[in-house]
Amino acid sequence: MGKSLRMVIVMTVTAMLSGLVLSQAYETANIHIQRNQEEELRLVILEVLPGAETYEVLVPEAQTTIPEDDITLSEAPPTQQRIPVYRGLDKNREEVGLAFIVENPGYGGLIRLIAGVDTKSDTLTQIRILEHKETPGLGSKVADAPFREQFSGKSVSDPFVVGQDVNGVSGATVSSKAVTEGLRTTIQEVMKRYGKRG
Amino acid sequence: MLKLWKDFWRGVWDDNTIFRLQIGMCPTLAVTTSAQNGLAMGLATTFVLVCASAMVSLVRKLVPKEVRIPVYVVIIATFVTIVDLFLKAGFPDIHAVLGIFIPLIVVNCVILARAEAFASKMPVHRAIADALGMGIGFLVALLTLGSIREILGMGTWFGMQVMPASFVPWSIMVLPPGAFITLGFVVAAVNLISRQSAASSQSS
């Protein structure tokens, strides 16, 4: 009896101490981790908006925690609920373009990408895949330059259809379509709300 | 002092985890695509090894024999999580590359092996000397493999161009087969050196 009690106490104390140390470490590290992620986002926004010196946030990113009583969210169709939008500004604080985040389910999971639009010519500047879970070596090629660079210079009013004005990655139709269609719907939405002619 | 040095040196050379015991191989082969990755993985493992060994040695008289393994694993996992958070916070670039291998330090058999075979029976200072030796031996091995693979596979060392521009990189060296090929040659070289030094010490 005494022995098993000792085992229980030793293991409980070990686990408690470990939890205490880790929660402290997490609190300390999390500040830096979040700052790193914000910095990364800042760099990528300025990268997809050539000529931008700074930017302002029009629609911030959603909170990661979804309110529990928000049942409508899970019943809604799997389109993007919220489009984070950033307005790029040049030295004189004139708008050079808009950057926004596109989320669309691909083959292996959500594909998250950032796109920039030059609002003077209403053309896409660049897209960058931020996150994806596509098949390595196949769908993952949508993140590579040959596929994503074909969007640079496209007009926002282009059809954005794989096989028509966009060359898909062969063997990865689902991933190619996810990127293209996600871009199409999100661009339309963003231009309607924030575009100069909208 | 001499005893401590022996504890230390055994891990670096005589019982080098990679070159001699050949344990802890899967992180070794996977991350040594460049010198920087090898160094970072070596440092992370050494840190965990030293902290875990010291802690295991400190509590060795308090922990009942029957539950020692779960207690050691919790201690090791705690330090690994700290390293993971620290890298993510301070060195996001390295974390992006080593990310999936850091949590696997928990199951790196070197760490549990040293906790079980050495630290749980020895006073703290000897446990730390042993862990430092084993860790540095591991680090040197990873750095050697990473350097060879990066120089031959990419023509660079720690990202700096070291090979002449006419050199065509052997891309197989940074792919998985390159890890086995390099390991084979390095282990052969280590065996050769130790055999010769044993022979020369016998003859003298």
Interface residues (C-beta under 8 A of the other chain):
Chain A: K3 R6 M7 V10 M11 T14 A15 S18 V21 L22 A25 Y26 T28 A29 N30 I31 H32 I33 N36 E40
Chain B: L62 V63 P64 E66 V67 P70 V71 V74 I75 A77 T78 T81 I82 L85 F86 K88 A89 G90 P92
